[in-house]
Amino acid sequence: MKPERGFYYHYKHDPNGSVNNYAYEVMGVGHHTEKECRPEDTHMVVYRPLYKAYVYKNGKMFDIRPLDMFIENVTKEGKTFPRFQKPTDSGTIRTLEQIRDEMYGSL
């Protein structure tokens, strides 16, 4: 399973906090082009934060995470759920688009 481009919340997102805490925009999936630098089955998800995380503060760079880790389930306090989930509320998505445009410029 490959994540679609778009917005995702990390499981640490606090729904009672700001709309963009632990919010990310997935740009796509890729892999390292040098065969000796990567296992054959490792694909990486390329995404960027929609809050002023380390990678944003240091040049508006991208985060990368192994695809298997991105799509896996995590267990916290006895509950199991996806590490990343897509928000579905249209108002939330519009707000995240505005935040993205302010942080990175419109696409």
N, CA, C and O atoms as a GROMACS GRO file, in nm:
protein
  428
    1MET      N    1   0.084  -0.119   0.000
    1MET     CA    2   0.000   0.000   0.000
    1MET      C    3   0.088   0.124   0.000
    1MET      O    4   0.181   0.135   0.080
    2LYS      N    5   0.060   0.216  -0.087
    2LYS     CA    6   0.136   0.340  -0.098
    2LYS      C    7   0.045   0.456  -0.059
    2LYS      O    8  -0.068   0.464  -0.109
    3PRO      N    9   0.091   0.546   0.029
    3PRO     CA   10   0.004   0.658   0.067
    3PRO      C   11  -0.018   0.754  -0.050
    3PRO      O   12   0.072   0.777  -0.131
    4GLU      N   13  -0.138   0.808  -0.057
    4GLU     CA   14  -0.169   0.909  -0.158
    4GLU      C   15  -0.104   1.041  -0.118
    4GLU      O   16  -0.077   1.065  -0.001
    5ARG      N   17  -0.079   1.125  -0.218
    5ARG     CA   18  -0.038   1.262  -0.186
    5ARG      C   19  -0.148   1.327  -0.105
    5ARG      O   20  -0.266   1.295  -0.122
    6GLY      N   21  -0.109   1.416  -0.018
    6GLY     CA   22  -0.210   1.487   0.060
    6GLY      C   23  -0.168   1.502   0.204
    6GLY      O   24  -0.052   1.483   0.239
    7PHE      N   25  -0.264   1.538   0.286
    7PHE     CA   26  -0.238   1.569   0.426
    7PHE      C   27  -0.261   1.447   0.515
    7PHE      O   28  -0.349   1.365   0.491
    8TYR      N   29  -0.178   1.440   0.618
    8TYR     CA   30  -0.186   1.331   0.714
    8TYR      C   31  -0.158   1.385   0.854
    8TYR      O   32  -0.085   1.482   0.871
    9TYR      N   33  -0.217   1.319   0.952
    9TYR     CA   34  -0.186   1.346   1.090
    9TYR      C   35  -0.106   1.228   1.146
    9TYR      O   36  -0.141   1.112   1.125
   10HIS      N   37   0.001   1.260   1.217
   10HIS     CA   38   0.077   1.161   1.293
   10HIS      C   39  -0.006   1.124   1.415
   10HIS      O   40  -0.086   1.204   1.463
   11TYR      N   41   0.014   1.005   1.465
   11TYR     CA   42  -0.068   0.961   1.580
   11TYR      C   43  -0.052   1.049   1.702
   11TYR      O   44  -0.136   1.045   1.792
   12LYS      N   45   0.055   1.130   1.710
   12LYS     CA   46   0.074   1.221   1.823
   12LYS      C   47  -0.010   1.349   1.811
   12LYS      O   48  -0.012   1.431   1.903
   13HIS      N   49  -0.079   1.365   1.699
   13HIS     CA   50  -0.164   1.483   1.680
   13HIS      C   51  -0.267   1.494   1.792
   13HIS      O   52  -0.332   1.396   1.827
   14ASP      N   53  -0.279   1.614   1.847
   14ASP     CA   54  -0.377   1.640   1.953
   14ASP      C   55  -0.498   1.710   1.890
   14ASP      O   56  -0.487   1.826   1.852
   15PRO      N   57  -0.611   1.642   1.878
   15PRO     CA   58  -0.727   1.703   1.815
   15PRO      C   59  -0.780   1.825   1.891
   15PRO      O   60  -0.857   1.903   1.836
   16ASN      N   61  -0.739   1.840   2.016
   16ASN     CA   62  -0.779   1.958   2.093
   16ASN      C   63  -0.678   2.071   2.082
   16ASN      O   64  -0.700   2.179   2.138
   17GLY      N   65  -0.569   2.047   2.011
   17GLY     CA   66  -0.466   2.149   1.991
   17GLY      C   67  -0.486   2.221   1.859
   17GLY      O   68  -0.595   2.218   1.802
   18SER      N   69  -0.381   2.286   1.812
   18SER     CA   70  -0.390   2.356   1.683
   18SER      C   71  -0.410   2.255   1.570
   18SER      O   72  -0.365   2.141   1.579
   19VAL      N   73  -0.478   2.299   1.465
   19VAL     CA   74  -0.513   2.209   1.355
   19VAL      C   75  -0.388   2.152   1.286
   19VAL      O   76  -0.395   2.045   1.224
   20ASN      N   77  -0.275   2.221   1.297
   20ASN     CA   78  -0.156   2.175   1.226
   20ASN      C   79  -0.054   2.106   1.315
   20ASN      O   80   0.056   2.077   1.269
   21ASN      N   81  -0.086   2.078   1.442
   21ASN     CA   82   0.012   2.007   1.523
   21ASN      C   83   0.024   1.863   1.474
   21ASN      O   84  -0.075   1.792   1.460
   22TYR      N   85   0.147   1.822   1.447
   22TYR     CA   86   0.177   1.690   1.390
   22TYR      C   87   0.101   1.664   1.260
   22TYR      O   88   0.057   1.553   1.234
   23ALA      N   89   0.085   1.770   1.180
   23ALA     CA   90   0.024   1.758   1.048
   23ALA      C   91   0.134   1.761   0.942
   23ALA      O   92   0.233   1.833   0.955
   24TYR      N   93   0.115   1.682   0.838
   24TYR     CA   94   0.216   1.670   0.733
   24TYR      C   95   0.149   1.666   0.596
   24TYR      O   96   0.031   1.632   0.584
   25GLU      N   97   0.227   1.700   0.496
   25GLU     CA   98   0.182   1.684   0.357
   25GLU      C   99   0.273   1.582   0.290
   25GLU      O  100   0.393   1.603   0.279
   26VAL      N  101   0.215   1.472   0.246
   26VAL     CA  102   0.290   1.370   0.174
   26VAL      C  103   0.308   1.416   0.031
   26VAL      O  104   0.212   1.452  -0.037
   27MET      N  105   0.434   1.415  -0.015
   27MET     CA  106   0.468   1.458  -0.150
   27MET      C  107   0.475   1.339  -0.246
   27MET      O  108   0.448   1.353  -0.365
   28GLY      N  109   0.511   1.223  -0.193
   28GLY     CA  110   0.522   1.105  -0.277
   28GLY      C  111   0.606   0.998  -0.211
   28GLY      O  112   0.643   1.009  -0.095
   29VAL      N  113   0.635   0.893  -0.288
   29VAL     CA  114   0.716   0.781  -0.241
   29VAL      C  115   0.831   0.764  -0.339
   29VAL      O  116   0.813   0.776  -0.460
   30GLY      N  117   0.949   0.736  -0.286
   30GLY     CA  118   1.066   0.718  -0.373
   30GLY      C  119   1.160   0.616  -0.312
   30GLY      O  120   1.128   0.552  -0.212
   31HIS      N  121   1.275   0.602  -0.373
   31HIS     CA  122   1.379   0.515  -0.320
   31HIS      C  123   1.515   0.572  -0.361
   31HIS      O  124   1.525   0.651  -0.454
   32HIS      N  125   1.618   0.530  -0.290
   32HIS     CA  126   1.753   0.574  -0.320
   32HIS      C  127   1.794   0.515  -0.454
   32HIS      O  128   1.766   0.398  -0.480
   33THR      N  129   1.858   0.592  -0.537
   33THR     CA  130   1.893   0.544  -0.671
   33THR      C  131   2.020   0.460  -0.674
   33THR      O  132   2.045   0.390  -0.773
   34GLU      N  133   2.101   0.465  -0.569
   34GLU     CA  134   2.225   0.387  -0.566
   34GLU      C  135   2.198   0.252  -0.500
   34GLU      O  136   2.168   0.245  -0.381
   35LYS      N  137   2.210   0.148  -0.578
   35LYS     CA  138   2.174   0.013  -0.531
   35LYS      C  139   2.247  -0.025  -0.403
   35LYS      O  140   2.187  -0.087  -0.316
   36GLU      N  141   2.374   0.010  -0.389
   36GLU     CA  142   2.450  -0.031  -0.270
   36GLU      C  143   2.412   0.049  -0.145
   36GLU      O  144   2.460   0.019  -0.036
   37CYS      N  145   2.327   0.151  -0.161
   37CYS     CA  146   2.286   0.235  -0.048
   37CYS      C  147   2.148   0.199   0.007
   37CYS      O  148   2.103   0.263   0.102
   38ARG      N  149   2.082   0.100  -0.048
   38ARG     CA  150   1.946   0.072  -0.002
   38ARG      C  151   1.915  -0.076  -0.014
   38ARG      O  152   1.960  -0.143  -0.107
   39PRO      N  153   1.837  -0.126   0.078
   39PRO     CA  154   1.784  -0.262   0.060
   39PRO      C  155   1.687  -0.260  -0.058
   39PRO      O  156   1.626  -0.157  -0.086
   40GLU      N  157   1.673  -0.371  -0.124
   40GLU     CA  158   1.588  -0.378  -0.244
   40GLU      C  159   1.442  -0.344  -0.218
   40GLU      O  160   1.375  -0.291  -0.307
   41ASP      N  161   1.392  -0.372  -0.099
   41ASP     CA  162   1.249  -0.354  -0.074
   41ASP      C  163   1.216  -0.227   0.006
   41ASP      O  164   1.104  -0.214   0.056
   42THR      N  165   1.311  -0.136   0.020
   42THR     CA  166   1.286  -0.017   0.100
   42THR      C  167   1.245   0.100   0.012
   42THR      O  168   1.323   0.148  -0.070
   43HIS      N  169   1.123   0.143   0.029
   43HIS     CA  170   1.075   0.265  -0.035
   43HIS      C  171   1.057   0.369   0.074
   43HIS      O  172   1.025   0.335   0.188
   44MET      N  173   1.076   0.493   0.040
   44MET     CA  174   1.070   0.601   0.139
   44MET      C  175   0.954   0.695   0.106
   44MET      O  176   0.934   0.731  -0.010
   45VAL      N  177   0.879   0.735   0.209
   45VAL     CA  178   0.775   0.836   0.194
   45VAL      C  179   0.841   0.972   0.214
   45VAL      O  180   0.915   0.992   0.310
   46VAL      N  181   0.814   1.063   0.123
   46VAL     CA  182   0.868   1.199   0.129
   46VAL      C  183   0.754   1.291   0.171
   46VAL      O  184   0.650   1.295   0.105
   47TYR      N  185   0.775   1.364   0.280
   47TYR     CA  186   0.668   1.450   0.331
   47TYR      C  187   0.728   1.571   0.401
   47TYR      O  188   0.848   1.574   0.430
   48ARG      N  189   0.644   1.670   0.426
   48ARG     CA  190   0.693   1.789   0.495
   48ARG      C  191   0.596   1.830   0.605
   48ARG      O  192   0.475   1.809   0.594
   49PRO      N  193   0.650   1.888   0.711
   49PRO     CA  194   0.566   1.927   0.823
   49PRO      C  195   0.485   2.052   0.792
   49PRO      O  196   0.527   2.137   0.713
   50LEU      N  197   0.370   2.063   0.854
   50LEU     CA  198   0.287   2.183   0.843
   50LEU      C  199   0.289   2.260   0.975
   50LEU      O  200   0.195   2.332   1.009
   51TYR      N  201   0.397   2.243   1.047
   51TYR     CA  202   0.426   2.321   1.168
   51TYR      C  203   0.577   2.342   1.166
   51TYR      O  204   0.648   2.276   1.089
   52LYS      N  205   0.627   2.430   1.246
   52LYS     CA  206   0.768   2.469   1.236
   52LYS      C  207   0.860   2.370   1.307
   52LYS      O  208   0.922   2.401   1.409
   53ALA      N  209   0.866   2.250   1.250
   53ALA     CA  210   0.951   2.143   1.299
   53ALA      C  211   1.096   2.168   1.257
   53ALA      O  212   1.125   2.263   1.184
   54TYR      N  213   1.185   2.082   1.303
   54TYR     CA  214   1.328   2.094   1.275
   54TYR      C  215   1.357   2.111   1.126
   54TYR      O  216   1.432   2.200   1.087
   55VAL      N  217   1.299   2.026   1.042
   55VAL     CA  218   1.330   2.032   0.899
   55VAL      C  219   1.281   2.161   0.836
   55VAL      O  220   1.341   2.209   0.740
   56TYR      N  221   1.173   2.217   0.887
   56TYR     CA  222   1.124   2.346   0.836
   56TYR      C  223   1.219   2.457   0.877
   56TYR      O  224   1.256   2.540   0.794
   57LYS      N  225   1.258   2.459   1.001
   57LYS     CA  226   1.345   2.564   1.053
   57LYS      C  227   1.483   2.561   0.988
   57LYS      O  228   1.553   2.662   0.986
   58ASN      N  229   1.523   2.446   0.937
   58ASN     CA  230   1.656   2.431   0.878
   58ASN      C  231   1.652   2.422   0.727
   58ASN      O  232   1.720   2.339   0.667
   59GLY      N  233   1.573   2.508   0.665
   59GLY     CA  234   1.574   2.518   0.520
   59GLY      C  235   1.451   2.465   0.450
   59GLY      O  236   1.454   2.441   0.329
   60LYS      N  237   1.341   2.448   0.524
   60LYS     CA  238   1.216   2.398   0.464
   60LYS      C  239   1.238   2.268   0.388
   60LYS      O  240   1.186   2.248   0.278
   61MET      N  241   1.317   2.181   0.449
   61MET     CA  242   1.348   2.052   0.388
   61MET      C  243   1.232   1.956   0.404
   61MET      O  244   1.129   1.989   0.463
   62PHE      N  245   1.249   1.836   0.351
   62PHE     CA  246   1.150   1.730   0.361
   62PHE      C  247   1.192   1.628   0.466
   62PHE      O  248   1.311   1.611   0.493
   63ASP      N  249   1.095   1.561   0.523
   63ASP     CA  250   1.119   1.443   0.606
   63ASP      C  251   1.112   1.323   0.513
   63ASP      O  252   1.045   1.328   0.410
   64ILE      N  253   1.180   1.216   0.548
   64ILE     CA  254   1.163   1.088   0.479
   64ILE      C  255   1.148   0.980   0.585
   64ILE      O  256   1.207   0.989   0.694
   65ARG      N  257   1.071   0.880   0.554
   65ARG     CA  258   1.047   0.770   0.648
   65ARG      C  259   1.023   0.646   0.563
   65ARG      O  260   0.957   0.653   0.459
   66PRO      N  261   1.077   0.531   0.606
   66PRO     CA  262   1.050   0.408   0.532
   66PRO      C  263   0.899   0.386   0.517
   66PRO      O  264   0.823   0.405   0.612
   67LEU      N  265   0.857   0.345   0.398
   67LEU     CA  266   0.716   0.322   0.370
   67LEU      C  267   0.654   0.227   0.472
   67LEU      O  268   0.544   0.252   0.522
   68ASP      N  269   0.723   0.117   0.501
   68ASP     CA  270   0.668   0.020   0.597
   68ASP      C  271   0.638   0.085   0.732
   68ASP      O  272   0.537   0.054   0.795
   69MET      N  273   0.725   0.175   0.775
   69MET     CA  274   0.704   0.243   0.903
   69MET      C  275   0.590   0.344   0.892
   69MET      O  276   0.510   0.358   0.984
   70PHE      N  277   0.580   0.413   0.778
   70PHE     CA  278   0.476   0.513   0.759
   70PHE      C  279   0.337   0.450   0.768
   70PHE      O  280   0.246   0.507   0.828
   71ILE      N  281   0.321   0.333   0.707
   71ILE     CA  282   0.188   0.271   0.700
   71ILE      C  283   0.159   0.174   0.814
   71ILE      O  284   0.049   0.119   0.821
   72GLU      N  285   0.255   0.152   0.904
   72GLU     CA  286   0.232   0.055   1.010
   72GLU      C  287   0.138   0.108   1.118
   72GLU      O  288   0.114   0.228   1.128
   73ASN      N  289   0.086   0.016   1.195
   73ASN     CA  290   0.006   0.050   1.312
   73ASN      C  291   0.097   0.064   1.433
   73ASN      O  292   0.202  -0.001   1.440
   74VAL      N  293   0.057   0.148   1.526
   74VAL     CA  294   0.129   0.165   1.652
   74VAL      C  295   0.031   0.137   1.766
   74VAL      O  296  -0.091   0.151   1.750
   75THR      N  297   0.085   0.097   1.879
   75THR     CA  298   0.002   0.074   1.997
   75THR      C  299   0.046   0.169   2.106
   75THR      O  300   0.164   0.178   2.140
   76LYS      N  301  -0.051   0.240   2.159
   76LYS     CA  302  -0.024   0.337   2.266
   76LYS      C  303  -0.137   0.325   2.368
   76LYS      O  304  -0.255   0.332   2.333
   77GLU      N  305  -0.098   0.307   2.493
   77GLU     CA  306  -0.195   0.295   2.602
   77GLU      C  307  -0.301   0.189   2.573
   77GLU      O  308  -0.419   0.208   2.601
   78GLY      N  309  -0.257   0.077   2.516
   78GLY     CA  310  -0.346  -0.035   2.490
   78GLY      C  311  -0.432  -0.024   2.365
   78GLY      O  312  -0.509  -0.114   2.334
   79LYS      N  313  -0.419   0.087   2.292
   79LYS     CA  314  -0.497   0.106   2.169
   79LYS      C  315  -0.405   0.098   2.048
   79LYS      O  316  -0.293   0.150   2.050
   80THR      N  317  -0.453   0.034   1.942
   80THR     CA  318  -0.376   0.021   1.819
   80THR      C  319  -0.443   0.101   1.709
   80THR      O  320  -0.565   0.094   1.691
   81PHE      N  321  -0.363   0.177   1.635
   81PHE     CA  322  -0.414   0.262   1.528
   81PHE      C  323  -0.302   0.293   1.430
   81PHE      O  324  -0.186   0.270   1.462
   82PRO      N  325  -0.335   0.346   1.311
   82PRO     CA  326  -0.231   0.379   1.213
   82PRO      C  327  -0.138   0.488   1.265
   82PRO      O  328  -0.180   0.580   1.335
   83ARG      N  329  -0.009   0.477   1.227
   83ARG     CA  330   0.088   0.582   1.263
   83ARG      C  331   0.046   0.715   1.199
   83ARG      O  332   0.057   0.820   1.263
   84PHE      N  333  -0.001   0.712   1.075
   84PHE     CA  334  -0.047   0.832   1.004
   84PHE      C  335  -0.188   0.808   0.952
   84PHE      O  336  -0.219   0.699   0.904
   85GLN      N  337  -0.272   0.909   0.962
   85GLN     CA  338  -0.409   0.901   0.911
   85GLN      C  339  -0.442   1.027   0.834
   85GLN      O  340  -0.400   1.137   0.870
   86LYS      N  341  -0.518   1.011   0.726
   86LYS     CA  342  -0.563   1.126   0.647
   86LYS      C  343  -0.684   1.192   0.714
   86LYS      O  344  -0.780   1.123   0.750
   87PRO      N  345  -0.680   1.323   0.731
   87PRO     CA  346  -0.802   1.391   0.775
   87PRO      C  347  -0.903   1.389   0.661
   87PRO      O  348  -0.864   1.394   0.544
   88THR      N  349  -1.031   1.382   0.694
   88THR     CA  350  -1.134   1.375   0.590
   88THR      C  351  -1.226   1.497   0.590
   88THR      O  352  -1.300   1.518   0.495
   89ASP      N  353  -1.221   1.576   0.696
   89ASP     CA  354  -1.308   1.693   0.707
   89ASP      C  355  -1.262   1.800   0.607
   89ASP      O  356  -1.146   1.841   0.610
   90SER      N  357  -1.351   1.845   0.520
   90SER     CA  358  -1.315   1.942   0.415
   90SER      C  359  -1.267   2.074   0.474
   90SER      O  360  -1.178   2.138   0.417
   91GLY      N  361  -1.324   2.117   0.586
   91GLY     CA  362  -1.279   2.241   0.649
   91GLY      C  363  -1.137   2.229   0.701
   91GLY      O  364  -1.057   2.322   0.688
   92THR      N  365  -1.106   2.114   0.759
   92THR     CA  366  -0.969   2.090   0.808
   92THR      C  367  -0.871   2.089   0.692
   92THR      O  368  -0.763   2.146   0.702
   93ILE      N  369  -0.908   2.025   0.583
   93ILE     CA  370  -0.820   2.018   0.466
   93ILE      C  371  -0.797   2.158   0.409
   93ILE      O  372  -0.684   2.191   0.373
   94ARG      N  373  -0.900   2.239   0.399
   94ARG     CA  374  -0.883   2.378   0.351
   94ARG      C  375  -0.790   2.457   0.442
   94ARG      O  376  -0.706   2.533   0.393
   95THR      N  377  -0.803   2.439   0.572
   95THR     CA  378  -0.716   2.509   0.666
   95THR      C  379  -0.572   2.462   0.650
   95THR      O  380  -0.480   2.544   0.652
   96LEU      N  381  -0.551   2.332   0.633
   96LEU     CA  382  -0.416   2.280   0.613
   96LEU      C  383  -0.357   2.330   0.481
   96LEU      O  384  -0.237   2.355   0.473
   97GLU      N  385  -0.440   2.345   0.378
   97GLU     CA  386  -0.392   2.402   0.251
   97GLU      C  387  -0.345   2.545   0.271
   97GLU      O  388  -0.242   2.585   0.218
   98GLN      N  389  -0.419   2.623   0.347
   98GLN     CA  390  -0.381   2.762   0.374
   98GLN      C  391  -0.250   2.767   0.452
   98GLN      O  392  -0.162   2.848   0.421
   99ILE      N  393  -0.236   2.683   0.552
   99ILE     CA  394  -0.112   2.678   0.630
   99ILE      C  395   0.004   2.638   0.541
   99ILE      O  396   0.111   2.699   0.548
  100ARG      N  397  -0.016   2.537   0.458
  100ARG     CA  398   0.089   2.494   0.364
  100ARG      C  399   0.131   2.608   0.272
  100ARG      O  400   0.251   2.630   0.252
  101ASP      N  401   0.035   2.681   0.218
  101ASP     CA  402   0.065   2.792   0.127
  101ASP      C  403   0.140   2.903   0.198
  101ASP      O  404   0.230   2.963   0.140
  102GLU      N  405   0.105   2.930   0.323
  102GLU     CA  406   0.176   3.032   0.400
  102GLU      C  407   0.319   2.990   0.431
  102GLU      O  408   0.410   3.072   0.429
  103MET      N  409   0.337   2.863   0.459
  103MET     CA  410   0.470   2.813   0.495
  103MET      C  411   0.562   2.792   0.376
  103MET      O  412   0.681   2.823   0.383
  104TYR      N  413   0.507   2.740   0.267
  104TYR     CA  414   0.589   2.697   0.154
  104TYR      C  415   0.559   2.769   0.024
  104TYR      O  416   0.629   2.750  -0.075
  105GLY      N  417   0.456   2.851   0.022
  105GLY     CA  418   0.412   2.914  -0.104
  105GLY      C  419   0.309   2.825  -0.171
  105GLY      O  420   0.308   2.704  -0.151
  106SER      N  421   0.225   2.885  -0.251
  106SER     CA  422   0.120   2.807  -0.316
  106SER      C  423   0.181   2.721  -0.426
  106SER      O  424   0.284   2.756  -0.484
  107LEU      N  425   0.116   2.610  -0.454
  107LEU     CA  426   0.166   2.518  -0.557
  107LEU      C  427   0.124   2.556  -0.694
  107LEU      O  428   0.158   2.488  -0.791
   0.00000   0.00000   0.00000
